[in-house]
């Protein structure tokens, strides 16, 4: 009997606890690829691990037991061989790592001899991450492969939504994960070819509304709670959300982003409001113990042009709509400096110290000086720089 194989890059908590769980439940053998010796060795030395779903109604556990693991640092040829025969390639490595995994995926695509295209789906916390990965892969492909690429690979963007909280220090491979999930994958790239059968994946014709709704609701609220919580000496996200003032600020930010989602994507105000309430309930859940420093890490990425603050605020400013609460969150993010273990927070402090407000605003946010949001953000940068 033919067995479906999914090659997954990234042995971290999202990879093991979200993506691999879905693939495992759908009958795939999962082949984990990573360069972290400790993770790969642990996966190679263990026959199974446990995923625990945490919800308001308690916990459920799942045994993940049908997988292999390869260290691509030492055994690239094996990885190429796996990709050459696989049905699906997924990844959860972080947007900045996509360029590093692209060359080996390209080699795997070049080596394909099967008569169906590989499905490539990036599961990253970034807009159109598969497009980004595909662009890096295509740079490494031969001209003749590019000419018939549709027969060898199909690239579909996805939007994932699931909170992975801080893990127990002795968890090992086991992962605690939120019960709620959403995984949407765009359908058009699979035209003329079968799309992967993955239980729980919602295939959609237009991914943009789902990406922006998730990024500008879940990620905006989570990061807002983290940055306000950090600046007000809260330890955990749910501690921050128990503070009435922070709770109201988060809600105001989501009122602003909701107004954009409704205006731009035609989602009804009632539907978006229900979604907002669901998200506030999720990030307030004390069972999902999550440190504000962990959720707030990588502030440079989170302050960038298309991300959770500047993304919606810029579009609201363009439409002449209210965005003042989002600006408050931007200020708190700018104050997330020199946090232990977070290189981007150190770099943020350096930029704010060594450049003037105009240059820092451009560098941090990617906003053009002529953009209607630029003066508001520049004013905040000046305020933070002045101490």
N, C-alpha and C positions, 0 to 999 in steps of 0.2 A: 504493500500500500504506500502511495506517495505521501511523504510528510512535508508539511509547510515549514519553512525555515525563515526566521526573522533575525537579521543581524542588527544588533543595537549598540551604538557607540555611547558610552557613558555608564559606568557602574555605580553612579551615585544614587541618592535616595529617590529622585524622580524616575530615574531609569529602572531601578529595581522595584520601586513601590507603586509606580503608576503605569508606565509604558509596558514593562515586562509582565505585570499582573494582567493587563488587558490581552496581550499577545498570548500569554500562557493559557488564559481561560478560553481563548479562541482556537486552541489546538496547535499553536506554533511551537517549535523548538526554538528557544531564544539563545543566540550566540552573543554573549557580552564581549565588547571590545573596549579596552581602556589601556592607558599607559601607567596607571597607578599600580605598582607592584603589589601593594598590600591588598587592594580590592580584588585584583585578578587572582592572587594566590588564595584568598579566602573563598572566592567563588569556586575555584578549582578543587579546593580541599573539602568543600561541603556539598552534600547531595541536595540540600534544600534550605530554604529560609522562609520566614513567616512575614506576611503583610497583615498588619492590624488596622482595620478601618475604624475610626473614631467618630461617633455621631452623638447627638443629644439623647439618642435611645440606647446608648451603650456601645459595645465593641463587637466586631466580627473578625475572625482571623482566617487567612487563606494560606495554604502551603504551596510555595512555588518550588517545583522540583524537576522541571524538564528544561535544563539549560546547560550550556558549556561556556567557557570563558577563554579568551585569547589576549595576550599582551602584545599589542601592535608595535610596541617599541622593539621587541625582540623577534617577533614572528609575523612580519608583514606578509610574507608569501602565503601563510595560512589564511590570513584575513582576506587577501585578494581572492583566494580560492573559494572561501565561503560566500563572498559577495557575488562571485561569478555564477553561483548556483542558487542564490537565495531568492525568495519571493518579495521580501520587504527589507529595506534598510531604514531604521529610525535612529534618532540621536537626541540626547539630552545632555549636552556638554557645556552649554553656555554660548551665547552668540559670538563671543570673541575667539572661540576655539574652532569654529566652523572651517576656517581657512586651513587649519592643521589636519583635519580629518578628510578634507576634499581629495588630496592626491591619492590616497589609498582607495577611496571609493571610485575614483576615476579609473584606476588600474583594474579594479573589479569589474567595472562596466566594460572596459576594453576586452576583458577576458571572457565575457559572457558568450556562451554557445547555445543556451536554451532558447526556445522559440517563443518566449513571452517576456515582456519588459519588466524590469525591476521597479518596484514602487519605492520612491525615496520620499520620506516624510520627516521633516525636522520638527521636534517637539520642544521648542525653545520659547522662552518668555520674551519674544520679540516679534514685531510685525513682519510677515512674509519671510520668515527665516529660511524656508526651503528655497525661495528664490535666491537668497544670498548664498546658500550652500551650492545651489546649482551653478551660479555664476563662477564660483571658485572651481567647481568640478570641470566645467566646460573649458576653462583655461588650460586644463591638463589633458584634454582629449585630442586625439588625432583628427585631422580634417575629415577622413573617410568615416570615422565614428560619428562625428557631429552631423554629417550628411544624412545618416539613418538613425539618429539618436532615439527617435520615438519607438523604434523596434527593440531598443536595448534598455531604456529607462524612461520612467514618467516621474515628474517632480510635482508634488502637491503640497501646498501650504496647509498649515493646521493651526488651530487655536486650542490651547489646553488650559484648563482651569481646575486646579486642585491644590489645596494648601497642604504642604508637607511641613509639619512643625519641627521644633527642636527635638532631636532624638536623644534617647537615654544614652549616657556615656558608655554603657556596657552592652549596647544593642547588637553589636556585631553587624551581620548582614540584615538582620530583621529591621523592618521599617514600619513606623506608625504613620498613618496618612488619614486625611479627612475623608469622611464617607461621601460627601458631595463631590461630583465631578462633572466636567463637560469637556468633550474632545470632539471638535468639529474639523473635518477635512474637506477641502474643496474637491468637487467631483469633475469639473470640466477637463482637467489634465488627463483623465482616464478615458476620454472619448475614444472609442474603437478598441479599448483594451479593458479587461476586467479590473475592477478596483479590489483591493485587499478586503477580505471578509474578517473584520475585527469587531467582536461584540462590544457594544457600547460606543463605537464611533458613529457620529452623526455626519453623513455626507451632505454637503450643501453646494448650491450653484454659485453663491456669492459669499465669500468668507468675511469680507470687510466689516459688515455690521457686527458679526460675532467677535471678531478680533478687537474692534474698538469698544464694544460694549464691555467685554471682559477687562481689557487693559485700563479703560477709563473708569471702571467701577471697582473691580477687585483690587487691581494693582494700585490705583490711586488711593483707595481707602486704606489699604494695608500700609502703604508707605507713609501716608499722612499720619496715621496712628503711631507709626514707628518714630517719625521725626519729631512730632510734638511730644511723644512719650519720652524720647531720649533727652530733649531739651528741658523736660520737666521732671527728670530723674525717676521715671517709671522703669521697672525692670522688664516687664512682659507686655505684650500687645493687649491682652485682656485687662491688665492693670490700667493701661492707658484708656481703654474703652470704658472702664468703670468710672473714670473721671468725667463728670457731667459736662464740663466745658470742652474737653477734647472730643467727647462723643458728639456734641452738637457741632463742633467744627468739621469733623469727618462727614457728618450728615449734610452740612452746608456745601462742602466740596462736591458731594455726590448729587446734590440738587443741581449744581452748575453743570456737571458732566452729563447728568440725565437730560437737561434741557438741550444739550448738543446732540445726544443720541436720538432723541425724539425728533428734533428739527431736521437732522441730516439723514437718518435712516428709516424714517417712517414707522418706527416702533411706537406703539401707543404709550401715552403717558402712564396709564394704569399698569401696563405690562412692565415698563421700566421701573416704576415705583415698587412693584412687587419684587423685582430683581434686586433693587437697592436694599430693601428691607431684609431680604435673604442674605445678602452679602454682609450687612452690618451684624446680623445674628451670627453668621459664620465666624467673622474675625473677633467677635466678643466671646466666643466659646472658651471657657477656662480649661477645657480638656485639651485644647490645642496650645499647649504651653510654648510660647515663642518669644525669644528675646528681642527687644527693640533693636539692638545692635545687629542681629542677624538679618532682620527684615529690612533694615535701613542700609545695609552694606551696598557698596558700588554706587555712591551718589552721583558720580559723573555720568554714568549710563542713565540713571533715573532722572537726571536733569536735562538730558539731551533732547533734540528737536522734536522727535516723534514719540517721545515716551509719555509717561503717565501724568506729568504736570504740564509741561510746555506744549505737548501735543494737543490736549483739549483746550487749554487756556488760549493758545494761539488761534485756534479755530473760533472760539467764542469771541475773541477780540476782533477777528475779521468780520464777524457777523454783528458786532456792536452789542454783544450780550454779556451779562454779568460774569466776572471771573475773579472777583476779589478774594474769595476764600481759597481758590487754588494758588493765588499769589502768596497768601499766608503760608501755605504748605511749602512753596518754593523757598521762602525765607528760612523755614525750619530746616529744609534740606541743605541750604547753603551753610547752616550752622553745624552740620554733621561733619566735623573736622577732626583729624588726627585721632580717629577711633582705633583702638588696639586691634590689630589683625586685619585691618581694612586699608589696603594700599590706595584705593581711590579717594578715601577720605583724607589721606595725607597729601595726595596730589591736589585735591580741592583746596586745602589750606594753602598750599604753595602757590597755586594760581591766584587766589584772592590776595595773597601777600605781595606777589611780585608783578602783577599787572594792574593797570588802571581799570576803572569800573566798565568803561566802554569795551575795552579789549577782553576783559574777563567775561562780560555778558555774551559777547560773540563766541568766545572759545567754549564756554560752558553750555550754552543753549543752542548754538547754531542759528539763532535768529538774525535776520538781516536788520541793519540799522533802520531801514524804512518800515519795518513791520510795526503795526499798531501796538503789539505787546512789548516791544523793545524798551521804550522809556520806563514802563512800569517795573520791568525786571532790572534794568540798570539802576533804578532808584533803590531797589532792595539790595543789590550788590554793594552799592555805595554805603548803605546803612550797615550792612554786615561788616564791610571793610573798616568802617569807622569804630567798630567795637561795640 
